[in-house]
Amino acid sequence: MTISRMGDEEIAAMSDVERRELIKRLRVWEPRLPRPELVRLHRRIRLTLMVGGCLAMIPWLVYLGLTLPADYHARNWSLTWIGFDVLLVLMMAATAYLGWRRHVMLVLPAFGTGMLLLVDAWFDIVTAAPEDLWVSVTTAVVAEIPLALLQISGAILLLRFLVQAHPLHDPAVSPWKATLPF
């Protein structure tokens, strides 16, 4: 069977494996991969920094646990919270805008917004005065945590869809086990 004579019915009757093979043979999709040496360098730097950072954080956390006072008066308290909330608003706005535009980059600010909401809930609760604790817990349980879970799960589902929708994705491989092409 030659490709020039294939009709829509024949293509529709093909299995996923046969379609992927056809795509490869037609070279419809040509991956634009970065230079291998640049990828290796970036990967090595990222992995070294993340592993080194994890190892360096262990003694630092022990040190902080032993030396930090239970109570501390912080400078620039209002600036800290206003700056954090401005960042949260910008991430929410980016999530809304990219979602409205149906842009694939939505995955990044959606996940980031969810994480910032979890951090906000955590710090609201652990820094609340005893008389304000119920407000912080209620806000976290009613708003921040559900919104965070919605954003994070939405980003993960979208990423899973993008992996599955890729023309060369093998359905026999779980999207959670998909590897980078470089």
URSULDA-V862583 format. One record per backbone hydrogen bond with DSSP energy under -0.5 kcal/mol. NH is the residue of the N-H (numbers start at 1). CO is the residue of the C=O. E is the energy in kcal/mol with one decimal. If there is no record, write none. Layout:
BEGIN
NH|CO|E, NH|CO|E
END
This chain:
BEGIN
5|2|-1.1, 6|3|-1.4, 11|7|-2.1, 12|8|-2.6, 13|9|-1.6, 14|10|-0.5, 14|11|-1.2, 19|15|-2.4, 20|16|-2.5, 21|17|-2.2, 22|18|-2.2, 23|19|-2.7, 24|20|-2.4, 25|21|-2.5, 26|22|-2.6, 27|23|-1.1, 28|23|-1.3, 30|28|-0.7, 31|29|-0.7, 33|31|-1.0, 38|35|-0.5, 39|35|-2.2, 40|36|-2.6, 41|37|-2.0, 42|38|-2.6, 43|39|-2.7, 44|40|-2.5, 45|41|-2.5, 46|42|-2.8, 47|43|-2.8, 48|44|-2.4, 49|45|-2.7, 50|46|-2.5, 51|47|-2.7, 52|48|-2.7, 53|49|-2.5, 54|50|-2.2, 55|51|-2.4, 56|52|-2.6, 57|53|-1.9, 58|54|-1.0, 59|55|-0.8, 60|56|-1.3, 61|57|-2.9, 62|58|-1.9, 63|59|-2.8, 64|60|-2.8, 65|61|-2.6, 66|62|-1.6, 67|63|-1.8, 68|64|-2.6, 74|72|-0.6, 77|74|-0.6, 80|76|-2.6, 81|77|-2.1, 82|78|-2.7, 83|79|-2.6, 84|80|-2.2, 85|81|-2.7, 86|82|-2.4, 87|83|-2.2, 88|84|-2.4, 89|85|-2.5, 90|86|-2.6, 91|87|-2.3, 92|88|-2.5, 93|89|-2.7, 94|90|-2.5, 95|91|-2.4, 96|92|-2.7, 97|93|-2.9, 98|94|-2.7, 99|95|-2.2, 100|96|-2.6, 101|97|-2.2, 102|99|-0.7, 103|98|-2.7, 106|103|-1.9, 107|104|-1.5, 108|105|-1.2, 109|105|-0.9, 110|106|-2.2, 111|107|-2.0, 112|108|-2.5, 113|109|-2.9, 114|110|-2.0, 115|111|-2.2, 116|112|-2.5, 117|113|-2.3, 118|114|-1.8, 119|115|-2.4, 120|116|-2.7, 121|117|-2.4, 122|118|-2.5, 123|119|-2.7, 124|120|-2.5, 125|121|-2.2, 126|122|-2.8, 127|123|-1.5, 128|124|-0.5, 128|125|-0.8, 132|129|-1.9, 133|129|-0.9, 133|130|-0.6, 135|132|-0.6, 136|132|-1.7, 137|133|-2.7, 138|134|-2.3, 139|135|-2.6, 140|136|-2.3, 141|137|-2.8, 142|138|-2.8, 143|139|-2.1, 144|139|-2.0, 145|140|-2.8, 147|143|-2.4, 148|144|-2.4, 149|145|-2.7, 150|146|-2.1, 151|147|-2.5, 152|148|-2.9, 153|149|-2.5, 154|150|-2.0, 155|151|-2.2, 156|152|-2.3, 157|153|-2.6, 158|154|-2.3, 159|155|-2.3, 160|156|-2.5, 161|157|-2.5, 162|158|-2.5, 163|159|-2.0, 164|160|-2.4, 165|161|-2.7, 166|162|-0.7, 166|163|-0.7, 169|166|-1.8, 171|169|-0.7, 173|170|-2.3, 174|172|-0.5, 177|174|-1.9, 178|175|-0.8
END
